[in-house]
Amino acid sequence: MTIRSIEGGVEGVGKSLGGNPKGAEAAGKGASFADTLKASMDEVNGLQHDADRAIEALVKGEDTSLHETMLAVEKADLSFKVMMQVRNKLLEAYREVMRTPM
């Protein structure tokens, strides 16, 4: 396995986790934070549904490989974990603001 193939895989994960040009374009067009957050959550939800469909296809014996199914599941898992970390950071920031004396 070469370094370039690893870099390509990492770039693909970054794009699927919200580091894609769509997010940058949305931010450039004046999209609100709520819209950007909702779009990211919808993308994570879509990855979860893709993983579910891949699992169902594998179980039914349809023409899909175990490799593709595992990639879909891991992509969905990783994107969900990142989304949860973003959620945790947002809650932490909110709590910090609420503790700030006025």
Secondary structure by P-SEA (a helix, b strand, c coil): ccaaaaaaaaaaaaaaacccaaaaaaaaacccaaaaaaaaaaaaaaaaaaaaaaaaaaaacccccaaaaaaaaaaaaaaaaaaaaaaaaaaaaaaaaaaccc
